[in-house]
Amino acid sequence: MSLRQKLLLVALCTLALPVAGWLYVRQMETLLREGQAQALVASARALARSLVVVDAPLPPAGNAWYVQHTPSAITMDGYADDWASLSPWAQTLGKNARVMLAEDDHWLYFYIDVRATHRRRADADDRLALSADHLIVSIASGDDAQRYLMASAAPGATTAIALDPEAGVLPDRINAQWQEDGSGFRAEFRLPRGLRLDHFGVGVHVAADGDNEPLTAETRPILDFSAPLSQELARLAPDGVRVRVLSPDAWLVAQSGKLDLPDLPAAERPGWFASLVYRSLLATRLDDEGGWAEDAPRIDLPEVREALLGKPATAWRAGESRGSVVLAAALPIQGGGKLRGVVLLEQPSRAVPLLANRALFGLLLTSFAVLLIAGGVLLLFATRLTFRLRRLRNAAERAQDNDGRLDGPFPLIDATDELGDLARSFARLFEVVGGYTDYLRTLASKLSHELNTPLAIVKSSLDNLDHAGLPPEAEPYLARARDGVARLGALVRAMSEASRMERAIASAEAEDVNLADIVRGCADGYRGLAGDRTLEAVLPPGPVPMHVSPELIAQALDKLFDNALSFTPPGGWLRITLSPTAEGADVELANEGPSLPAAMQGRLFDSLVSLRDKATPGDAPHLGLGLYVVRLVAERHQGSASARNIEGGVAFTLHLKGLPRQRLA
């Protein structure tokens, strides 16, 4: 990973800023909700106490029979078609019966559905009616109460007969409809609302289930929607809040207010995107349970169930209008030490979503701007830092190519930061290395100059010894000493020649030539020297103009040819190739012969390095200066020299770019 990529990764860490802001906005939105919820709970508590204090007509404690309102009259036929819209809120009785009560302006309707697969039939006036399947119906109005036996031996109209003595205005018979199917039986009847019934009881007795108390009925108060209580709520309810009072079993008995939101200009209303952001990122705790907004007779919600257990409860739900929420607070109503119902306050609001959305959008915009600026600054810093490091690297590589000598001032010397310190350290290092390299470079010429006189003294001494007459057994030692002196002399001359060649190569002048003519001329001259070896010249069809020193090029080719000829076996092949390149030209001399050892390929062009066998005593030693000269010529022409193994031989290449042109002063 590059330095720029690392800094970009660091810049991405600034993304933690919007995440932290998002968590902060969520926390703020939660606090706003809790504050609003506590305020609504306080209002609900005050309203519940007020209802008790003003002695409002609260629902009775315990279970009751709830009377639903029917918009149309119900036909007394014993079938449930007319009760379809009311059946979702049918009240269960025991394990096998359902009861529905409804009212209109004139009648109070009763519907009892009993599931019983085994039947025993008898009419109500039959003496065995109590041992057959039958219903005990109980009604009460004030102090008057009456029980009725309802049974039928066949589907159709039937009559329930009174079981108790005459009771005031209550009738002694009730006309009803009795219907059956394979899974049970149903009874339907109605009574005038003028009777003002306040209690209703029903007992379901199925003979197949066994029944020891055939005259019992479960009697509960009759409960319906209370207009007086609704008026009382309208007087006590706070503004902008819908108030509902529920019975102890969650039946709606009074209601006041509506879920109306204040009108806002269209520009201030949250759009679909703001609503989506609020519900997705902020309001994650909205209750998804539906049915709260419907005008249902029974409000069975989690907060209502919790309030029925005696605990205040709140809930947040998405409002019907876009971008709105509804806060619901349920509180139990305690009267006389008993649970008399639940007061449910619901308050619609756009304030919390609007505030949260505005805070979130402001935070996101600020974070994005900060992220953009921070990323740009870091990217600019990384680019400048990378550029400075590349300057240091390029300067170090140029110094390595120049044997540790700098070709100019080291970059970033004047910088005051850590890179400036590093640049100054590199400059001092290369200054030391360059001085040491210069010392080594001139060491050969110094040694050759200093060794000439001692060698001459040794040689003259050996000549004097030879003339002085030595015993025969000393002659071999004298010959070895002369051979050693000759080799030392050759080495001193080679070192002198190398120093001379370096100076000559450095002072060579260039001219514009056709490099192909130089290579072609050299190849023609080498054919006479190759003997039985094959020499092939591969030249481009056109000229290859370059600004070079032709003498140095020819000298380098001579060295390469001499080196190749010495390693090419008799009858072998040699090949000179000239290839123009984008920067200059490559001159390659390949020959058949042994491969180059891998360990020597990086040192072949150093001074005094040779792959030839050691010379035998009396032979002139090989000094290893030929390829060193080739390298000097290539570097003088801003190029390089290389060697590589090819199939069946080796190839040496001169990569030439040409000498720089000199300007006239």
C-alpha positions in Angstrom: 0.0 0.0 0.0 1.5 3.3 -1.0 1.8 6.3 1.3 -1.0 8.1 -0.6 -3.3 5.1 -0.1 -2.4 4.9 3.6 -3.2 8.6 4.1 -6.4 8.2 2.1 -7.3 5.4 4.5 -6.6 7.7 7.4 -8.8 10.3 5.8 -11.7 7.8 5.6 -11.4 7.6 9.4 -13.1 11.0 9.5 -16.3 9.1 8.6 -16.5 8.4 12.3 -17.6 12.1 12.7 -21.0 11.6 10.9 -21.5 8.3 12.7 -21.0 10.0 16.1 -23.3 12.8 15.0 -25.9 10.3 14.0 -25.7 8.6 17.4 -26.0 12.0 19.1 -29.1 13.0 17.1 -30.7 9.7 17.9 -30.0 10.3 21.6 -31.4 13.8 21.3 -34.5 12.5 19.5 -34.9 9.9 22.3 -34.7 12.6 25.0 -37.3 14.7 23.1 -39.6 11.7 23.0 -39.1 10.9 26.7 -39.8 14.5 27.6 -43.0 14.5 25.5 -44.0 11.1 26.8 -43.6 12.2 30.4 -45.7 15.3 29.8 -48.5 13.3 28.2 -48.4 10.8 31.1 -48.8 13.6 33.5 -51.8 14.9 31.6 -53.3 11.4 31.5 -52.8 11.0 35.3 -54.4 14.4 35.9 -57.3 13.5 33.7 -57.8 10.1 35.3 -57.9 11.7 38.8 -60.3 14.5 37.6 -62.8 11.9 36.2 -62.9 10.2 39.6 -63.1 13.5 41.5 -66.0 14.9 39.4 -67.8 11.6 39.8 -68.0 11.0 36.0 -70.1 8.1 34.8 -67.2 5.7 34.6 -67.6 2.1 33.5 -68.2 -0.5 36.2 -65.4 -2.6 37.6 -65.0 -6.1 36.2 -66.3 -7.6 33.0 -69.4 -6.4 31.3 -71.5 -7.1 28.2 -70.6 -4.5 25.7 -73.4 -3.3 23.4 -72.3 -2.3 19.9 -74.2 0.2 17.8 -75.7 -1.1 14.6 -76.4 1.4 11.8 -79.4 -0.7 10.6 -82.1 -2.8 12.1 -81.3 -6.5 12.6 -83.8 -9.1 11.3 -84.8 -11.7 13.8 -84.2 -14.9 11.9 -81.7 -16.8 14.0 -78.9 -16.3 11.4 -75.7 -14.4 11.8 -75.8 -12.5 8.4 -76.9 -9.2 10.0 -74.1 -9.6 12.7 -71.2 -9.9 10.2 -69.8 -6.4 10.8 -70.0 -6.9 14.5 -68.7 -10.4 14.8 -64.9 -9.5 15.1 -65.7 -8.2 18.5 -68.0 -11.0 19.7 -67.6 -11.8 23.4 -66.8 -15.3 24.5 -68.7 -17.1 27.1 -67.2 -20.3 28.5 -65.4 -22.5 26.1 -68.0 -23.0 23.5 -70.2 -19.9 23.2 -70.1 -16.4 21.8 -72.4 -13.5 22.6 -73.1 -10.3 20.7 -75.2 -7.4 21.8 -76.3 -4.5 19.6 -78.7 -1.6 19.7 -80.4 0.9 17.5 -82.8 3.6 18.4 -85.6 1.2 19.4 -84.3 -2.3 20.2 -81.6 -4.1 22.1 -80.6 -7.2 20.1 -79.1 -10.4 21.5 -77.3 -13.2 19.6 -76.0 -16.3 21.3 -73.9 -18.9 19.3 -73.2 -22.2 21.0 -70.9 -24.9 19.5 -72.1 -28.4 20.5 -71.8 -31.4 18.2 -74.1 -33.7 20.3 -77.5 -32.4 20.8 -80.5 -33.2 23.1 -83.6 -31.3 22.1 -86.7 -30.2 24.0 -89.1 -27.3 24.1 -89.0 -24.8 26.9 -92.4 -25.8 28.2 -91.3 -29.5 28.2 -90.8 -31.0 31.6 -87.5 -32.4 30.4 -86.3 -29.1 29.1 -83.7 -28.6 31.9 -82.1 -31.9 31.1 -81.9 -31.0 27.4 -79.8 -28.3 25.6 -81.1 -24.9 26.8 -80.2 -21.4 27.7 -80.9 -19.5 30.9 -81.3 -15.7 30.0 -81.3 -13.2 32.8 -82.2 -9.5 32.5 -82.5 -6.7 35.1 -83.6 -3.2 35.1 -83.0 -1.4 38.4 -84.5 -3.5 41.1 -86.4 -5.7 38.8 -84.9 -9.0 37.6 -86.2 -12.0 35.7 -84.8 -15.3 34.4 -86.0 -17.1 31.3 -85.6 -20.7 30.0 -84.9 -20.8 26.3 -84.9 -24.1 24.5 -86.3 -25.6 21.3 -87.0 -29.1 20.0 -86.7 -27.9 16.3 -85.3 -24.9 14.4 -87.5 -21.9 14.1 -89.5 -19.5 16.3 -89.5 -20.3 20.0 -90.5 -18.7 23.3 -88.5 -18.3 26.4 -90.6 -18.6 29.5 -90.0 -16.8 32.8 -88.7 -18.8 35.7 -89.2 -16.2 38.4 -92.4 -14.5 39.6 -93.6 -11.4 37.8 -90.9 -8.6 38.0 -92.2 -5.1 37.3 -92.0 -4.0 33.7 -90.0 -7.0 32.6 -92.0 -9.4 30.3 -92.9 -12.9 31.3 -92.1 -14.3 27.8 -89.4 -13.5 25.2 -90.0 -14.4 21.5 -86.8 -15.7 20.0 -85.5 -17.5 16.9 -83.7 -20.8 17.3 -81.5 -22.2 14.5 -79.2 -25.2 14.3 -76.5 -26.7 12.1 -74.2 -29.7 12.4 -71.9 -28.0 14.8 -74.2 -26.2 17.2 -77.2 -24.0 17.7 -77.9 -20.2 17.8 -80.6 -18.1 19.5 -81.5 -14.6 18.6 -84.0 -12.2 20.2 -84.6 -8.5 20.9 -86.1 -6.4 23.7 -87.3 -2.8 23.6 -84.8 -0.2 24.7 -87.6 1.3 26.8 -87.0 -1.4 29.4 -83.7 0.3 30.3 -81.9 -2.9 31.0 -78.7 -2.5 33.0 -77.7 -6.2 33.5 -77.8 -9.2 31.3 -77.0 -12.7 32.0 -76.8 -15.9 30.0 -76.2 -19.5 31.0 -75.3 -22.1 28.3 -76.2 -25.6 29.3 -75.4 -28.5 26.9 -76.7 -31.9 28.1 -73.8 -33.8 26.5 -71.2 -31.9 28.7 -73.0 -32.8 31.9 -74.6 -30.1 34.0 -75.4 -30.1 37.7 -76.7 -26.5 37.8 -79.1 -26.1 34.9 -80.6 -22.8 36.2 -77.4 -20.7 36.5 -76.5 -17.8 34.3 -73.5 -15.5 34.2 -74.8 -12.0 34.8 -72.7 -8.9 33.9 -73.6 -5.2 33.7 -74.6 -3.9 30.2 -72.0 -1.4 28.9 -72.2 0.8 25.9 -70.8 4.0 24.5 -71.5 6.8 27.0 -72.4 10.2 25.6 -72.4 11.9 29.1 -68.9 10.6 29.8 -67.8 11.8 26.3 -69.1 15.2 27.2 -67.2 15.2 30.4 -64.0 14.2 28.5 -64.5 17.1 26.1 -64.6 19.4 29.1 -61.5 18.0 30.8 -59.3 16.9 27.9 -56.3 19.0 26.9 -56.2 20.7 23.4 -54.8 18.8 20.5 -55.2 15.4 22.1 -57.6 12.6 21.5 -58.9 11.1 24.7 -60.5 7.7 25.0 -61.8 6.0 28.1 -61.9 2.2 28.0 -63.6 -0.3 30.3 -61.6 -2.8 32.4 -61.8 -5.2 29.5 -60.7 -2.5 27.0 -64.1 -1.6 25.5 -64.5 1.9 24.2 -67.0 3.8 26.4 -66.2 7.4 25.7 -64.1 9.5 23.3 -63.3 13.1 22.7 -61.0 15.0 20.3 -59.4 14.0 17.0 -55.9 13.3 15.7 -55.6 16.6 13.8 -52.3 18.1 13.0 -51.8 21.9 12.9 -51.7 23.2 9.3 -48.2 24.0 8.1 -47.0 25.6 4.9 -46.1 23.1 2.2 -42.5 24.2 2.3 -42.3 23.3 6.1 -43.9 19.9 5.8 -41.4 17.0 5.7 -41.1 15.3 2.3 -41.0 11.7 1.5 -37.2 11.5 1.7 -37.2 13.2 5.1 -39.9 10.8 6.4 -37.9 7.9 5.0 -34.7 9.1 6.7 -36.5 9.7 10.0 -38.2 6.3 10.1 -35.0 4.4 8.8 -32.3 6.1 10.8 -33.9 7.8 13.8 -37.3 6.5 14.8 -36.3 2.8 15.0 -38.6 2.2 18.0 -41.9 3.1 16.3 -44.6 0.5 17.2 -45.8 -1.3 14.1 -48.9 -2.7 15.6 -51.9 -1.4 13.6 -55.5 -0.8 14.5 -54.9 2.1 16.9 -56.3 4.6 14.5 -59.5 2.7 13.7 -62.8 3.5 15.2 -63.0 0.1 16.8 -65.2 -0.7 19.8 -62.4 -2.5 21.6 -58.9 -1.1 21.8 -56.6 -4.0 22.5 -53.1 -2.4 22.4 -50.0 -3.2 24.3 -50.0 0.0 26.3 -53.7 -0.6 27.2 -53.0 -4.1 28.3 -50.1 -2.8 30.5 -52.3 -0.1 31.9 -55.0 -2.7 32.8 -52.3 -4.2 35.0 -52.1 -0.9 36.9 -48.9 0.5 35.2 -48.7 3.7 33.1 -47.5 2.9 29.6 -46.6 4.9 26.4 -46.1 4.0 22.8 -44.9 5.8 19.6 -46.5 5.0 16.3 -46.2 6.4 12.8 -49.0 8.9 12.1 -51.4 8.8 9.2 -49.9 12.0 7.7 -46.5 11.8 6.1 -43.7 12.6 8.5 -45.9 12.6 11.6 -45.8 10.4 14.7 -48.5 9.7 17.4 -47.7 9.4 21.1 -50.1 7.3 23.1 -50.2 7.3 26.9 -52.4 4.9 28.8 -53.1 5.2 32.5 -55.4 3.1 34.8 -58.5 4.8 36.4 -58.8 3.7 40.0 -62.0 4.4 41.9 -63.0 3.0 45.2 -59.9 0.8 45.2 -61.0 -0.9 42.0 -59.9 -0.6 38.4 -62.7 1.4 36.7 -61.0 1.5 33.3 -58.2 3.1 31.3 -57.8 6.6 30.0 -55.9 6.7 26.7 -54.4 9.9 25.4 -53.1 10.1 21.9 -51.2 13.2 20.6 -50.1 13.6 17.0 -46.9 15.5 16.3 -44.6 16.7 13.6 -42.3 18.6 15.9 -40.1 15.6 16.9 -39.5 14.4 13.3 -38.9 17.9 12.1 -36.4 18.7 14.8 -34.6 15.4 14.4 -34.5 15.6 10.6 -33.2 19.2 10.7 -30.5 18.2 13.2 -29.5 15.2 11.2 -29.4 17.0 7.8 -27.5 19.8 9.3 -25.1 17.4 10.9 -24.7 15.4 7.6 -24.0 18.6 5.6 -21.5 19.8 8.1 -19.8 16.4 8.3 -19.7 16.1 4.5 -18.1 19.5 4.2 -15.6 18.7 6.9 -14.9 15.3 5.3 -14.4 16.9 1.9 -12.0 19.5 3.3 -10.1 17.0 5.4 -9.8 14.5 2.5 -8.6 17.2 0.1 -6.0 18.5 2.6 -4.7 15.0 3.3 -4.7 14.1 -0.4 -2.7 17.3 -1.1 -0.3 16.6 1.7 0.1 13.0 0.6 0.8 14.1 -3.0 3.4 16.7 -1.9 5.0 14.2 0.5 5.2 11.5 -2.2 6.7 14.0 -4.7 9.4 15.0 -2.2 10.2 11.3 -1.4 10.5 10.6 -5.1 13.0 13.4 -5.5 15.1 11.9 -2.7 14.8 8.4 -4.3 15.8 9.7 -7.8 18.8 11.6 -6.4 19.9 8.5 -4.5 19.6 6.3 -7.6 21.6 8.8 -9.7 24.3 8.8 -7.1 24.4 5.0 -7.1 24.8 5.0 -10.9 27.7 7.5 -10.5 29.6 5.2 -8.1 28.4 7.3 -5.1 29.2 10.7 -6.6 26.5 13.3 -6.7 25.9 15.1 -10.0 24.6 18.2 -8.3 23.1 19.4 -5.0 21.1 16.9 -3.1 17.4 17.9 -3.1 15.5 19.1 0.0 18.8 20.2 1.7 17.1 23.4 2.8 14.0 21.8 4.2 13.5 22.2 7.9 11.4 19.1 8.6 12.4 15.5 9.0 12.8 15.0 5.2 15.3 17.8 5.3 17.2 16.0 8.0 17.1 12.8 5.9 18.3 14.7 2.8 21.2 16.2 4.6 22.2 12.8 6.1 22.0 11.3 2.5 24.1 14.1 1.2 26.8 13.6 3.8 26.7 9.8 3.2 27.1 10.2 -0.6 29.8 12.8 -0.1 31.8 10.3 1.9 31.2 7.5 -0.5 32.1 9.7 -3.5 35.4 10.7 -1.9 36.2 7.0 -1.1 35.3 6.1 -4.7 37.6 8.8 -6.1 40.4 7.5 -3.9 39.8 3.9 -5.2 39.6 5.2 -8.8 43.0 6.9 -8.6 44.6 4.2 -6.5 45.7 2.2 -9.5 47.5 5.2 -11.1 49.1 6.1 -7.8 50.2 2.5 -7.2 51.6 2.1 -10.7 53.6 5.3 -10.3 54.9 4.3 -6.9 55.7 0.7 -7.9 57.8 1.5 -11.0 60.9 2.4 -9.1 60.9 -0.6 -6.7 60.2 -2.9 -9.7 63.2 -1.4 -11.6 65.4 -1.9 -8.5 64.3 -5.5 -8.2 64.8 -6.2 -11.9 68.3 -4.6 -12.0 69.2 -6.6 -8.8 68.1 -9.8 -10.5 70.2 -8.9 -13.6 73.2 -8.3 -11.4 72.7 -11.6 -9.7 72.6 -13.3 -13.0 75.8 -11.6 -14.1 77.5 -12.4 -10.8 77.3 -16.1 -11.5 74.9 -18.2 -9.3 75.3 -21.9 -8.7 73.2 -24.1 -11.0 70.7 -25.1 -8.3 69.8 -21.4 -7.9 68.9 -20.8 -11.5 65.2 -22.0 -11.2 64.7 -19.6 -8.3 66.1 -16.8 -10.3 63.9 -17.6 -13.2 60.8 -17.6 -11.0 61.8 -14.3 -9.5 62.2 -12.8 -13.1 58.8 -14.2 -14.0 57.2 -12.7 -10.9 58.8 -9.3 -11.6 57.5 -9.5 -15.2 54.0 -10.2 -14.0 54.2 -7.3 -11.5 55.4 -5.1 -14.3 52.5 -6.1 -16.5 50.0 -5.4 -13.7 51.5 -1.9 -13.2 51.3 -1.2 -16.9 47.7 -2.4 -17.0 46.8 -0.1 -14.1 48.5 2.8 -15.9 46.8 1.9 -19.1 43.4 1.8 -17.3 43.9 5.2 -15.8 45.0 6.5 -19.2 42.0 5.0 -20.9 39.6 6.6 -18.4 41.1 10.0 -19.1 41.1 9.4 -22.8 37.5 8.2 -22.8 36.4 11.2 -20.6 38.0 13.6 -23.0 36.8 12.0 -26.2 34.9 14.3 -28.6 31.7 13.3 -30.4 30.4 13.9 -33.9 27.3 13.1 -35.9 27.8 9.7 -37.6 25.9 6.8 -39.0 26.3 4.2 -36.4 25.5 1.5 -39.0 28.6 2.4 -41.0 30.8 2.1 -37.9 29.4 -1.3 -37.1 29.5 -2.5 -40.7 33.1 -1.4 -41.0 34.1 -3.2 -37.8 32.3 -6.4 -38.9 34.1 -6.4 -42.3 37.4 -6.0 -40.5 36.6 -8.8 -38.0 35.9 -11.4 -40.7 39.6 -11.6 -41.6 40.4 -12.3 -37.9 37.7 -14.8 -37.3 39.4 -17.6 -39.2 37.2 -20.6 -39.6 34.5 -19.1 -37.4 31.3 -17.6 -39.0 30.7 -13.9 -38.4 27.2 -12.6 -39.2 26.3 -8.9 -39.2 22.6 -7.9 -38.8 22.1 -4.3 -39.6 19.0 -2.1 -40.2 18.3 -1.2 -43.8 18.5 2.5 -43.2 21.0 4.7 -41.4 21.2 5.0 -37.7 22.3 8.6 -37.0 23.8 9.3 -33.6 26.0 11.8 -31.8 28.9 9.5 -30.6 32.6 9.2 -30.6 33.3 6.7 -33.4 36.8 5.9 -32.1 35.4 4.9 -28.7 32.6 2.8 -30.3 35.1 1.0 -32.5 37.4 0.5 -29.5 34.5 -1.0 -27.4 33.6 -3.3 -30.3 37.2 -4.4 -30.6 37.2 -5.4 -26.9 33.9 -7.3 -27.3 35.1 -9.0 -30.5 38.4 -10.0 -28.9 36.5 -11.3 -25.8 34.0 -13.3 -28.0 36.7 -14.7 -30.3 38.7 -16.1 -27.4 35.6 -18.0 -26.1 34.3 -19.2 -29.5 35.4 -22.7 -30.4 36.8 -23.4 -33.9 34.0 -23.6 -36.5 31.7 -21.6 -34.2 29.6 -18.6 -34.9 29.6 -14.9 -34.0 26.9 -12.3 -34.7 27.0 -8.5 -34.6 23.5 -6.9 -34.4 22.6 -3.2 -34.5 19.1 -2.3 -33.3 17.7 1.3 -33.2 15.8 2.1 -30.0 13.6 4.9 -28.8 16.5 6.5 -26.9 19.4 5.5 -29.2 20.6 2.1 -30.3 21.8 -1.3 -29.0 24.9 -3.0 -30.4 25.0 -6.6 -29.5 27.8 -9.1 -30.1 26.8 -12.7 -29.6 29.0 -15.7 -29.9 28.9 -19.5 -29.4 30.5 -20.5 -26.2 30.1 -21.5 -22.6 27.4 -19.8 -20.6 28.3 -17.1 -18.1 28.3 -18.2 -14.5 25.3 -16.6 -12.6 27.6 -15.3 -9.8 29.8 -13.3 -12.3 27.1 -11.7 -14.5 27.0 -8.6 -12.2 30.8 -8.2 -12.1 31.9 -8.9 -15.6 32.3 -5.2 -16.5 34.3 -4.4 -13.4 38.0 -3.6 -13.6 40.6 -6.4 -13.3 37.9 -9.1 -13.5 38.5 -12.1 -15.9 36.9 -15.4 -16.6 39.9 -16.9 -18.4 42.0 -19.6 -16.8 45.0 -18.5 -14.8 48.1 -18.0 -17.0 50.8 -20.5 -16.8 54.3 -19.4 -15.7 55.9 -17.4 -18.5 52.7 -16.4 -20.2 51.4 -12.8 -20.0 48.5 -12.6 -17.5 45.1 -11.5 -18.6 44.3 -8.2 -16.8 40.5 -8.1 -17.3 40.3 -4.6 -18.7 38.5 -5.2 -21.9 34.9 -5.4 -20.6 35.8 -2.6 -18.2 36.6 -0.4 -21.2 33.3 -1.4 -22.8 31.5 -0.3 -19.7 33.3 3.1 -19.6 32.5 3.7 -23.3 28.8 2.8 -22.7 28.6 5.1 -19.7 30.4 7.9 -21.6 27.5 7.6 -24.1 24.9 7.8 -21.3 24.2 4.1 -21.7 25.1 0.9 -20.1 26.6 -2.5 -20.9 25.1 -5.9 -20.1 25.6 -9.5 -20.7 23.2 -12.4 -20.9 23.1 -16.1 -21.8 21.4 -17.1 -25.0 20.7 -20.4 -26.6 24.1 -21.9 -27.4 26.2 -18.9 -26.3 26.3 -15.5 -24.7 25.5 -12.0 -25.9 27.1 -8.7 -24.8 25.1 -5.5 -25.5 26.0 -1.9 -25.6 23.0 0.3 -24.8 23.9 3.7 -26.3 22.0 7.0 -26.0 24.7 9.3 -27.5 27.0 11.9 -26.1 25.5 15.2 -25.0 26.0 18.0 -27.4 28.3 20.8 -26.3 27.2 24.4 -26.6 29.5 27.1 -27.9 30.3 29.6 -25.3 
